[in-house]
Amino acid sequence: MANNPNNIGETIRANRVRLGYTQEALANELHVSSQAISKWEKGLNMPDINLLIPLSKALNIGVDQLLGGDRYGELNEAFQKSLKLGDKITLIVCEDALAEFPDDRTFLYRRACTLLFLAKKENGRKLYLNRAIADFERLCALYPDFKEAKEMLAEAYFESGDRELAIQTAMNSKNRSQIARYIGGEEEIRFKQNNIQQKAFGLCFSLIEYNTKEALEVAGTIIDKMMQEDRLLNANLICSLYISEAKMCLQNGDTDGFTEKLTRAYELALEASKSNEKSSYTSPLFDRIYADPSFDQLGLFLSEDVLKNPLALPLKRRIVAEGVFNCRVLFHAEWREFFTFCEKHINYGNYFNFGTGWDLTEEQVDEAYNTLAKEPKYPNNASAELWDINRKQVEHLISNRIMTGYVAHYNSEIYAYCNCGNKNKYAGLPPELRELKTEPDGAKVLSIMEIMVSNTYKNCGLEELLITETLKKSKMAGYTHAEIYPFDNRLVTKEEFEAETKLYKKLGFEIIEDLTNEYFRWYCMQKKL
């Protein structure tokens, strides 16, 4: 066993990790390469015989243990047994271990902690306490990154009555709770309040996740007791409760309750998103606690699955009408965000966009059509090769400012996209449209090729908002006319096609050319800007 390099390697690695050494740090101490340490630990090589003593000292173990003996393991087992026999027996075991393994981090820490425990309950308090402080100070000197030793040293100083030194040591260990307790007074009270707060929040989230009527009622009661002035501080917790209550109403057939709870969640999320200042509240539990908003609550709400329910439609129309979504140009570096939008919001697990396939050969386009035709709706079964072609194409087109358009978004999340560009320069325009001369001489025409809206927000006014803003911004950019081309094919139902055409007419577009053929209905609609 002593000659088994695998066992030696395991011993080296285990003790190196125990002491917090990297391979490079241990190598520097032994004046060897880190590759040598790596080979030892993998059992690919053995340390040179001249390195056994320096190596065992560096690892705080005996040479016999390094070569396969397990005296350290025996002492560790004795320590575990001593825990059941009382602190004084444990102290004796630690003394024996340190006699064989001087400055061993584990046993030195165990002895220091045992001395501190004895100081708190034995008559020889001062003697035990002084020895504990000496051990903890020695640990901190030998192992500067040993955070637990610093924290226990602060505790020992505090026990000795040196509060200032305890606070300074706790600050070095960055233990906020220790600092608060040592300072005392208002700071300690605030720490205890924060502790209650965290536990109460954890309990509330657990109750909400449990998701029974009784659990939600208890969560609501806790929240009412905790927050009587300002609910913005914990909008996430309260919104989660409202949404869970809305789902519960839905299960019980309470449609009015569903609408009310969901609306309350939205209003709170909206209010929280507008609050840039620190929030605070007082209650029977807390004496005014402050905190900065940690995340965008409205952004979380807008992505809730419960909004897909048809009963949420009036609220979603309100959300769009209240200007939550903004419209802007699609940035040239956003091809990844574009695909995230397609995959997350359009129900196409692998979206293949013919409007972006401007550089594909006719054979590739035909292959894509034939592959996708196997699926009667939502084309998510095309080959991985086609998806790869499309992704590379979109990356190329957007990053080179060839593929342009506008997006409706909230913060960084895209919810709708308008694919449009100059008709005379639009590479992806089909020949039938490119050759169609519908504009007056000297006109600058914007071709709107595609409108994609998140499935959650269809029929909520988001498409109308995006087109309206696109037309407004395009007019400012010098366009005199805009064209749009609704078509009825296998990806668009008859109802969807008629709804689109009706919307475009509402926005001022007129049918100037009927391109309907034996395969599908297809219009060219135009509007003067």
Disulfide bonds with the S-S distance in Angstrom:
none
